[in-house]
Amino acid sequence: MTERDSSITRRQLGRYLREAREAIGLTMAEAAALMEWGKSSLQRIETGQNQRIRIRDLDGLIEIYEIDEDKAAGLRGLARETGAKSWWHEFGSVIPANFSVYMGLESAARILTTYQPDLVPGLLQTQDYARALARVASPDDTGEEREQRVRLKMRRQALITRKTRPARLNVILAETVLRRTIGGPRVMATQLRHLADAATLPNVRLRVLPFSAGMPVGEQIGPFVIMEFDPGAPGRPAEPTIVYAENYTGDMYSEKVGIVQRYVEACDLVQRAALDEVSSRNLLRTAAREHQR
């Protein structure tokens, strides 16, 4: 089991194949027809959603796209890497299929910038806070399944607490997060003190958007994460910045420059309206005391 799975590798392979297809002027539907596939099958490969791609299928695409042998050898090497398993596969069914994609991206990210209007992000949740959310979100779980969900969140947090090259985490919390009671006053007080302590880590920046700031963007925006990655290794493309936006009925991942830029601009507006880091920590500790009254 590795600390990161093959999500990035699959996305890189898919990007190479998409670029090769476009270079010879084939549409996705046309290329899929030549492979005797449905369009959705090729789309999954190009977007890195397939758990792995078979070498014989890859060779078929290589032939259609007229890819030279040197580059073909590199693509086959990437394809062989896509079968790598990650540590979170041991958590099995408690990880929804769509969230497994997020886990792979999160584990590879070097910088994560998130705005959370309603809840503490998973990377900063305490066990009791995570347990209270799991109890409501998955009421049919057994006790063991619920604890698996909690352990999964705690394991994810190694991304920012590990000693070797921890990821940088930039967090903006709406004040609603501080005032909404999850799990009871004691749980909330402990959670808010934990946030204040985490905000003192050298790789964590946390700021609170107070009620008094109004609506800095002028419209509602849901929770989102902007993920930035290390430059690609020699011979591989750098992974572009990706936005992940949460939605009740489905999540959105986008690397399109225009969409990423809109979220970056929204984040800048919210950050400018937020309290500074020291004031944010003070507010967290004050809110923790208020929950205990």
C-alpha positions as CSV (number, residue, x, y, z in Angstrom):
1,M,0.0,0.0,0.0
2,T,1.3,3.4,-0.9
3,E,0.6,6.9,0.5
4,R,-0.8,8.0,-2.8
5,D,-2.6,5.9,-5.4
6,S,-2.5,6.1,-9.1
7,S,-5.0,8.9,-9.7
8,I,-2.4,11.3,-10.9
9,T,-0.8,8.7,-13.1
10,R,-4.2,7.8,-14.7
11,R,-4.9,11.5,-15.3
12,Q,-1.5,12.0,-16.9
13,L,-2.0,9.0,-19.2
14,G,-5.4,10.2,-20.1
15,R,-4.1,13.7,-20.9
16,Y,-1.4,12.3,-23.2
17,L,-4.0,10.2,-25.0
18,R,-6.4,13.1,-25.4
19,E,-3.7,15.3,-26.8
20,A,-2.6,12.5,-29.3
21,R,-6.2,12.1,-30.4
22,E,-6.7,15.8,-30.9
23,A,-3.4,16.1,-32.8
24,I,-4.8,13.9,-35.6
25,G,-8.2,15.5,-35.6
26,L,-10.3,12.7,-34.3
27,T,-13.3,13.4,-32.1
28,M,-13.8,11.3,-29.0
29,A,-16.8,9.6,-30.6
30,E,-14.8,8.8,-33.8
31,A,-11.9,7.3,-31.8
32,A,-14.2,5.3,-29.6
33,A,-16.0,3.9,-32.7
34,L,-12.7,2.8,-34.2
35,M,-12.0,0.9,-30.9
36,E,-15.6,-0.5,-31.0
37,W,-16.3,1.2,-27.7
38,G,-19.0,3.5,-26.5
39,K,-17.9,7.1,-26.1
40,S,-18.2,7.0,-22.3
41,S,-15.5,4.2,-22.2
42,L,-12.9,6.5,-23.9
43,Q,-14.0,9.5,-21.9
44,R,-13.3,7.6,-18.6
45,I,-9.8,6.8,-19.8
46,E,-9.1,10.4,-20.9
47,T,-10.3,11.8,-17.6
48,G,-8.4,9.2,-15.5
49,Q,-11.5,7.6,-14.0
50,N,-10.7,4.0,-15.1
51,Q,-9.0,2.1,-12.3
52,R,-6.5,0.8,-14.9
53,I,-6.2,0.5,-18.6
54,R,-5.3,-2.8,-20.3
55,I,-2.1,-2.8,-22.4
56,R,-3.9,-4.3,-25.4
57,D,-6.5,-1.5,-25.3
58,L,-3.7,1.1,-25.0
59,D,-1.9,-0.5,-28.0
60,G,-5.1,-0.1,-30.0
61,L,-5.2,3.6,-29.2
62,I,-1.5,3.9,-29.9
63,E,-2.0,2.5,-33.4
64,I,-5.0,4.6,-34.2
65,Y,-3.3,7.8,-33.0
66,E,-0.1,7.0,-34.8
67,I,2.0,7.5,-31.7
68,D,5.7,6.9,-32.2
69,E,7.4,4.0,-30.4
70,D,9.4,6.0,-27.9
71,K,6.3,7.8,-26.7
72,A,4.3,4.6,-26.8
73,A,6.8,2.9,-24.5
74,G,6.3,5.8,-22.0
75,L,2.5,5.4,-22.2
76,R,2.8,1.7,-21.5
77,G,4.9,2.4,-18.5
78,L,2.3,4.8,-17.2
79,A,-0.4,2.2,-17.8
80,R,1.4,-0.4,-15.8
81,E,1.6,2.1,-12.8
82,T,-2.2,2.6,-12.8
83,G,-2.8,-0.7,-10.9
84,A,-1.0,0.6,-7.8
85,K,-3.1,0.3,-4.6
86,S,-3.2,3.0,-1.9
87,W,-3.5,2.8,1.8
88,W,-7.2,3.8,1.8
89,H,-8.3,0.7,-0.2
90,E,-8.2,-1.1,3.1
91,F,-11.2,1.0,4.2
92,G,-13.3,-0.6,1.4
93,S,-17.0,0.1,1.2
94,V,-16.9,3.2,3.5
95,I,-15.3,5.1,0.7
96,P,-17.8,6.1,-2.0
97,A,-16.4,5.5,-5.5
98,N,-16.5,9.2,-6.4
99,F,-14.6,10.1,-3.2
100,S,-11.8,7.7,-4.0
101,V,-10.9,10.0,-6.9
102,Y,-10.7,12.9,-4.4
103,M,-8.5,10.9,-2.1
104,G,-6.0,10.3,-4.8
105,L,-5.8,13.9,-5.7
106,E,-5.7,15.1,-2.1
107,S,-2.8,12.7,-1.3
108,A,-0.7,14.1,-4.2
109,A,-1.4,17.8,-3.7
110,R,1.3,20.1,-2.3
111,I,-1.0,23.0,-1.6
112,L,-4.7,22.8,-0.7
113,T,-6.8,26.0,-0.4
114,T,-10.3,25.5,0.9
115,Y,-13.3,27.6,1.7
116,Q,-15.8,25.9,4.0
117,P,-19.1,27.7,4.8
118,D,-20.7,25.1,7.0
119,L,-18.4,22.4,8.4
120,V,-14.8,21.9,9.6
121,P,-12.8,20.3,6.7
122,G,-12.0,16.6,7.2
123,L,-8.3,17.3,7.4
124,L,-8.9,19.3,10.6
125,Q,-11.7,17.4,12.3
126,T,-11.4,15.8,15.7
127,Q,-12.5,12.2,16.2
128,D,-15.7,13.2,18.1
129,Y,-16.7,15.8,15.5
130,A,-16.1,13.3,12.7
131,R,-18.0,10.6,14.6
132,A,-21.0,13.0,15.2
133,L,-21.2,13.7,11.4
134,A,-20.9,10.0,10.5
135,R,-23.7,9.2,12.9
136,V,-26.1,11.5,11.0
137,A,-24.8,11.0,7.5
138,S,-24.8,7.2,7.6
139,P,-27.4,6.2,10.1
140,D,-27.6,2.6,8.8
141,D,-23.9,2.0,9.5
142,T,-22.8,-0.5,12.1
143,G,-20.7,0.8,14.9
144,E,-17.6,-0.7,13.2
145,E,-18.4,0.9,9.9
146,R,-18.8,4.3,11.6
147,E,-15.5,3.9,13.4
148,Q,-13.9,3.0,10.0
149,R,-15.1,6.4,8.6
150,V,-13.6,8.2,11.6
151,R,-10.3,6.3,11.3
152,L,-10.2,7.1,7.6
153,K,-10.4,10.9,8.3
154,M,-7.7,10.6,11.0
155,R,-5.4,8.8,8.6
156,R,-5.9,11.5,5.9
157,Q,-4.7,14.1,8.4
158,A,-1.1,12.7,8.1
159,L,-1.0,14.7,4.9
160,I,-0.5,17.9,6.9
161,T,1.1,16.5,10.1
162,R,3.8,14.2,8.7
163,K,7.4,15.3,9.3
164,T,8.6,14.9,5.7
165,R,7.2,17.4,3.2
166,P,3.8,18.0,4.7
167,A,1.3,19.6,2.4
168,R,0.4,23.2,2.9
169,L,-3.2,23.8,3.9
170,N,-4.9,27.2,3.6
171,V,-8.4,27.3,5.2
172,I,-11.1,29.9,5.3
173,L,-14.0,29.1,7.5
174,A,-17.3,31.0,7.6
175,E,-18.2,32.0,11.1
176,T,-21.2,29.7,10.8
177,V,-18.8,26.8,11.3
178,L,-17.9,28.1,14.7
179,R,-21.5,28.6,15.8
180,R,-23.2,25.5,14.4
181,T,-23.2,22.8,17.1
182,I,-22.1,19.4,15.9
183,G,-22.1,16.6,18.5
184,G,-22.9,18.9,21.5
185,P,-21.1,21.8,23.3
186,R,-18.2,19.7,24.6
187,V,-17.4,18.3,21.2
188,M,-17.6,21.8,19.6
189,A,-15.4,23.3,22.3
190,T,-12.7,20.7,21.8
191,Q,-13.0,21.0,18.0
192,L,-12.6,24.8,18.0
193,R,-9.6,24.6,20.3
194,H,-8.1,22.0,18.0
195,L,-8.6,24.3,15.1
196,A,-6.8,27.1,16.9
197,D,-3.9,24.8,17.8
198,A,-3.7,23.5,14.2
199,A,-3.5,27.0,12.9
200,T,-0.2,27.5,14.7
201,L,1.5,24.8,12.5
202,P,4.0,26.3,10.0
203,N,2.2,24.7,7.1
204,V,-1.4,25.6,8.1
205,R,-3.0,29.0,7.6
206,L,-6.5,29.4,9.0
207,R,-8.8,32.5,8.8
208,V,-12.4,33.1,9.7
209,L,-14.9,35.0,7.6
210,P,-17.0,36.8,10.2
211,F,-20.7,37.4,9.9
212,S,-19.9,41.2,9.7
213,A,-18.1,40.6,6.4
214,G,-21.4,40.1,4.6
215,M,-21.2,38.3,1.2
216,P,-17.8,39.2,-0.2
217,V,-18.5,37.4,-3.6
218,G,-22.0,38.9,-3.9
219,E,-23.5,35.4,-4.2
220,Q,-23.5,32.1,-2.5
221,I,-20.6,29.8,-3.1
222,G,-20.5,26.3,-1.7
223,P,-17.5,24.5,-0.2
224,F,-14.5,24.0,-2.5
225,V,-10.9,23.0,-2.5
226,I,-8.2,24.3,-4.9
227,M,-5.5,21.7,-5.2
228,E,-2.0,22.5,-6.5
229,F,0.7,19.9,-7.4
230,D,4.4,19.6,-7.7
231,P,5.9,20.1,-11.2
232,G,5.9,16.9,-13.2
233,A,8.9,14.7,-13.3
234,P,11.1,14.8,-16.5
235,G,9.1,13.3,-19.4
236,R,5.8,13.7,-17.7
237,P,3.3,16.7,-17.8
238,A,2.9,18.8,-14.7
239,E,-0.5,18.2,-13.1
240,P,-2.6,21.3,-13.5
241,T,-4.4,23.0,-10.6
242,I,-7.7,21.3,-10.0
243,V,-10.9,22.7,-8.3
244,Y,-13.1,20.3,-6.4
245,A,-16.5,21.7,-5.5
246,E,-18.8,19.7,-3.3
247,N,-22.5,19.3,-4.1
248,Y,-25.2,17.4,-2.3
249,T,-26.1,15.3,-5.4
250,G,-22.7,15.2,-7.1
251,D,-19.2,16.6,-7.0
252,M,-17.4,18.7,-9.6
253,Y,-13.7,18.4,-10.6
254,S,-12.3,20.9,-13.1
255,E,-8.9,21.8,-14.4
256,K,-10.3,24.2,-17.0
257,V,-8.4,27.4,-16.7
258,G,-11.5,29.6,-16.7
259,I,-13.3,27.7,-14.0
260,V,-10.2,27.4,-11.8
261,Q,-9.6,31.2,-12.2
262,R,-13.2,32.0,-11.1
263,Y,-12.7,30.0,-7.9
264,V,-9.2,31.6,-7.3
265,E,-10.8,35.0,-7.7
266,A,-13.7,34.1,-5.3
267,C,-11.1,32.8,-2.8
268,D,-9.2,36.1,-3.0
269,L,-12.3,38.1,-2.3
270,V,-13.2,35.9,0.7
271,Q,-9.6,36.1,2.1
272,R,-9.6,39.8,1.9
273,A,-12.8,40.0,3.9
274,A,-11.7,37.4,6.5
275,L,-10.0,38.1,9.8
276,D,-6.3,37.9,10.0
277,E,-4.7,34.7,11.4
278,V,-4.2,36.0,14.9
279,S,-7.7,37.4,15.2
280,S,-9.1,34.2,13.7
281,R,-7.4,32.1,16.4
282,N,-8.7,34.4,19.1
283,L,-12.2,34.1,17.8
284,L,-11.9,30.3,17.7
285,R,-10.9,30.2,21.4
286,T,-13.6,32.7,22.4
287,A,-16.2,30.6,20.6
288,A,-14.9,27.4,22.3
289,R,-15.5,29.0,25.7
290,E,-19.0,30.1,24.7
291,H,-19.9,26.6,23.7
292,Q,-19.0,25.5,27.3
293,R,-21.1,28.0,29.1
